Amino acid sequence: MIYSLDFSKQAFKDFTKISDPFYTNIKISIENLASNPRSHRYIKLKNRRGYRIRVGDCREIYHIVDAQLIIDVFAIGNRREIIIKSTNTF
């Protein structure tokens, strides 16, 4: 099954700010989410809804809606800063 990707405004804005070596790797990782949202690298977030995948020094935080085949990507950024930014989202 192929899932459709849905980006929050903040995730899209953060994605465009990422420099090129990480940008390409994150783009490939996000494209892979559409075909396999529960790959061997994903980790369930504790005390919050959603999952995360680490790509180099960056993280992608997303939520899977299986009933509608949608992946909501709501945070992308440096792994040290992303937890602080995304805690207000939940």
C-alpha positions in Angstrom: 0.0 0.0 0.0 1.2 3.5 -0.8 0.5 6.2 1.8 0.1 9.8 0.9 2.3 12.3 2.7 0.9 15.4 4.4 3.3 18.0 5.8 2.4 20.6 8.4 3.3 24.2 7.6 6.1 24.1 10.2 7.5 20.8 8.9 7.6 22.1 5.3 9.2 25.3 6.5 11.8 23.4 8.5 12.5 21.0 5.6 13.3 23.9 3.2 15.9 25.3 5.8 17.9 22.1 5.9 21.3 22.2 4.2 22.1 20.0 1.2 23.8 16.9 2.5 21.0 16.3 5.0 18.3 17.5 2.7 18.9 14.7 0.1 19.0 12.0 2.8 15.8 13.3 4.5 14.0 13.5 1.2 14.9 9.9 0.4 13.8 8.8 3.9 10.4 10.7 3.5 9.8 9.1 0.1 10.5 5.7 1.7 7.9 6.4 4.3 5.2 6.4 1.7 5.8 2.8 0.9 6.8 1.6 4.3 5.9 3.8 7.3 6.9 1.2 9.8 10.4 0.5 8.7 13.0 -1.1 11.0 14.3 2.3 11.9 11.2 3.9 13.3 10.7 4.4 17.0 7.4 5.1 18.8 7.4 8.3 20.8 6.9 8.0 24.5 3.9 9.7 26.1 3.0 11.3 22.8 1.4 10.2 19.6 3.6 9.6 16.6 6.9 8.1 15.5 10.4 9.3 14.7 13.1 8.3 12.4 16.7 9.6 12.7 18.5 10.5 9.5 22.0 11.6 10.3 21.8 14.5 12.8 18.1 15.2 11.9 14.8 13.6 12.9 11.5 13.2 11.2 8.5 13.1 13.5 5.3 11.8 12.0 1.9 10.2 12.7 0.4 7.3 10.7 -3.3 7.3 9.9 -3.9 3.7 8.6 -7.6 4.1 8.0 -7.0 6.9 5.4 -3.5 5.8 4.3 -2.0 9.1 5.3 1.3 10.0 7.0 1.3 13.4 8.7 4.8 14.7 8.9 4.7 17.5 11.6 8.3 18.1 12.5 11.7 17.8 10.8 14.9 19.2 12.2 18.1 18.8 14.2 17.8 15.9 16.6 18.8 18.0 19.6 16.3 20.8 18.9 13.3 18.8 17.5 12.1 17.5 20.9 11.9 20.9 22.4 10.0 22.3 19.4 7.6 19.3 19.1 6.6 19.1 22.8 4.1 22.0 22.4 2.5 20.2 19.4 1.1 17.4 21.4 
